Amino acid sequence: MSTEAAIHDSIERAATSVGTVWPLHSFVTANPLSGFEDRPFPEAVDRANDLFGGRGYPSADVFRRAWEDGRIDPETLADELAASGYDADADPETLLARMATDDDPDRDDDATPADRVDALLSKWLAAFLDEGRAEWSMPNRGHGFYAAFRHAVRYDREIPDAEAVTDLPGEPTDAVRDLLAGHSENRWEAIFEHHLSALPGWTGLIKHRTDGDSDWGSTCPITLTGYLAARLFLAEQMGAPVDPGPTATGDDADDRHPLPEVWLRAWEATYRDELVDAVADESETLADADGGRPDAQFVFCIDTRSERIRRHIEATGTYETHGYAGFFGVPMRHEGYGSDVAVDACPPILDPQHRIDDRPTDDDRQAGHDRWSNLVDAGTHLLKTLKSNAATAFSFVENAGSGYGAALAARTLLPGRVYDTLQRVDGRTPDAHEFCEPTVEHDPDAGTALPRGLTLDEKVSYAETAFDLMGWETFARVVVFAGHASQTANNPYGSSLDCGACAGNPGGPSARVLATVCNDEAVRDALRDRGHDIPDDTVFVAAEHDTTTDEVTLFAADVSESHATDIARLRADLETARAGAAAERTGSVRDAERRAADWAETRPEWGLAGNAGFVVGPRELTDDHHLDGRAFLHSYDWRTDDDGDALEAIVTGPLVVTQWINTQYYFSTVDNAVYGSGSKITQNPVGNVGVYQGNGGDLMTGLPLQSLYATDDEPHHQPLRLSTVIHAPVDRVTDILAAHDEVTSLLDNGWLSLSVVDPERDDVFHYEGDLTWSPVRSDTPPTQERAAPAVTADD
């Protein structure tokens, strides 16, 4: 193997230790330890602690609160202790005290040469990776990071011999080879892993840039090889070690599960047992559908925040609600009307397959929108120019200070009034959905990187998949696809409150695409041939649920008069549902609106905090239960899925995405300093890509404290791994797992748990690993029913 190939292969293997990080404007919740998902959870958190210095389990204080609040069942804890080789009768307080002694990690705050390398490199990465925020851009960004670094860093007075950068080879791979002279090739991967994990935030963002075909990745290219060349050069200059030396093997480690792992399992089992029992009890009484037609059907994202609004909608009338991944099954790159960039509106585990743009169809409404938008844009540009221009900055601040002060006072003291004013302005300006339609028609000559629009076969496939996954056989007069978005002020993490299935973007555009597809007569004709007989009087309408204010906006401007009464009633009932959901969540609609407009509000909403469960099955299994916004809900009916294809799509898609969301919340809670992003109060946004804590260093990769903690030391989010419950025959689930090692590995390694409520056997089975199950409710000894159905290579 050539030296160049050996370097690239070593970098590729080393980079798996660092998770991908998305820019802040399109925040994607992802497992920060995704590179270790092929290892058992305890081993993964130990390895991550070695690399990043992060704690992997809740603190003893968090466990103590859960114990005192009754969230950990004593018998369950005793069983978990015994199963892991501990004394089942041990005093819980003694165990908690033992854990407390290990809770404070030894973090050395003394600056080292490696810290100086981090600071220097962060400065240059921030300049290069900036996405339009900087007034003066770093020169030569179009030539790539390594070339731009070589050109500019020689002027950096903080580097002892900065001119030496000009002696580096022009190609980064050659530079890495030269800088590693004297280091054995056997150590290259360990060296690369050490340096890539030193700044996991920046490394993760570089991985995002290199993994896709984004506009910024093309305009300002950067590679991990170029990054390492720059870092190794700085390490040499600052006297920092290039090779960290061998890592301790831990041969003396206890064979038992760590004590925090045992407590965590007991906490999770207590929550899981309650959820499973609720689903299993409802399964026993689940009746066949009576064929009655609901007044309307709503399809919400599986997001935990949808559970609350769904309950309140169902209480207002004869309505069905369903759960489906919020990108509505269409992996697209979307460019909204008037937007300068297109965004990937699909989960990060998928690549976009279509280009969808908003196309104006109403000249009058478009003109009204454009007049206001142009005025706002002109004013914004003028203010930015006055504030940033050296000749006008001081005089502008002096003259405009009183106006800014009044605006800040209003946002601080009267945020509700500010919200009302903004709503009145918005009400006079047509929204894009009122005069635009998504370009769903296929255009083979568009000349775009992705195919523009959808072919008829693709439209039919996406619609059919949606109805198959949800098990639909009856259609109401009005079917609403409701995406979701958020509304906050002065919040760098605003996109983290949008739709995770849409890669941190609003879900309304995705809902509009599927609604447009399902209203297509050619699509409906094809669907009838495939067993989905959509009545002629059924109309599909898109909507968007504002998870901050709980308002559900129907995009129904062009619905025909025949359905005007239906739409009017829906809007009235949605207001009633909104009032109930807001009262449950924040106290009132007015308080929710205040939070949305208050620039000083650190907790505009809780997002997905509290998420702990994922239920796959008919809504009837959970509609009588108050799940407190803690469970993802995906509609599924095993009776309409004879071949198991629909369930397979859920297990390999939404289940994986929810596990990523869950682990992001988990690790951001158990060690916010390492895996989260600290307090919003001390955050410093940089380059429109992320935040620092302070004035430099690594990009913070996770969620802020205020999204997770009720007080500085009391978590609002309960850090539990995901408990999944599937309502389907256990043999079907086993066959799916046997065919997908990537999902089975997550289960076998303890990254989430899985229970199956089997309606055929009338029993509950808990996954034990290696495709085996233990029955939960029957009296049959586990050894007689643990074996999975035989699966051969031919299967």
Secondary structure as UniProt FT lines:
FT   HELIX           3..15
FT   TURN            16..17
FT   HELIX           24..26
FT   TURN            32..33
FT   HELIX           34..36
FT   TURN            37..38
FT   HELIX           41..52
FT   HELIX           60..68
FT   TURN            69..70
FT   HELIX           74..83
FT   TURN            84..85
FT   TURN            88..89
FT   HELIX           92..100
FT   TURN            101..102
FT   HELIX           113..129
FT   TURN            139..140
FT   HELIX           141..143
FT   HELIX           145..152
FT   HELIX           153..155
FT   TURN            157..158
FT   TURN            160..161
FT   HELIX           162..167
FT   HELIX           172..179
FT   TURN            180..182
FT   HELIX           185..187
FT   HELIX           188..196
FT   TURN            197..198
FT   HELIX           200..211
FT   HELIX           215..219
FT   HELIX           224..238
FT   TURN            251..252
FT   HELIX           259..284
FT   STRAND          296..300
FT   HELIX           304..314
FT   TURN            315..316
FT   STRAND          319..323
FT   TURN            326..329
FT   STRAND          332..335
FT   TURN            337..338
FT   STRAND          343..345
FT   TURN            348..349
FT   STRAND          354..360
FT   HELIX           363..388
FT   TURN            390..392
FT   HELIX           393..413
FT   HELIX           415..428
FT   HELIX           432..435
FT   STRAND          436..438
FT   TURN            444..445
FT   HELIX           456..470
FT   STRAND          478..485
FT   TURN            492..493
FT   HELIX           494..497
FT   HELIX           500..502
FT   HELIX           508..518
FT   HELIX           521..529
FT   TURN            530..531
FT   TURN            536..537
FT   STRAND          539..546
FT   TURN            547..549
FT   STRAND          552..555
FT   TURN            557..558
FT   HELIX           561..563
FT   HELIX           564..585
FT   HELIX           589..597
FT   TURN            599..600
FT   TURN            607..610
FT   STRAND          613..616
FT   HELIX           619..621
FT   TURN            622..624
FT   TURN            628..629
FT   STRAND          631..634
FT   HELIX           638..640
FT   TURN            642..643
FT   HELIX           645..652
FT   HELIX           654..670
FT   HELIX           672..675
FT   HELIX           680..682
FT   STRAND          683..686
FT   TURN            687..689
FT   STRAND          690..693
FT   HELIX           705..707
FT   STRAND          709..711
FT   TURN            712..713
FT   STRAND          714..715
FT   STRAND          722..727
FT   HELIX           730..739
FT   HELIX           741..748
FT   TURN            749..750
FT   STRAND          752..758
FT   TURN            759..762
FT   STRAND          763..769
FT   TURN            770..771
FT   STRAND          772..775
FT   HELIX           782..785
FT   TURN            793..794
//
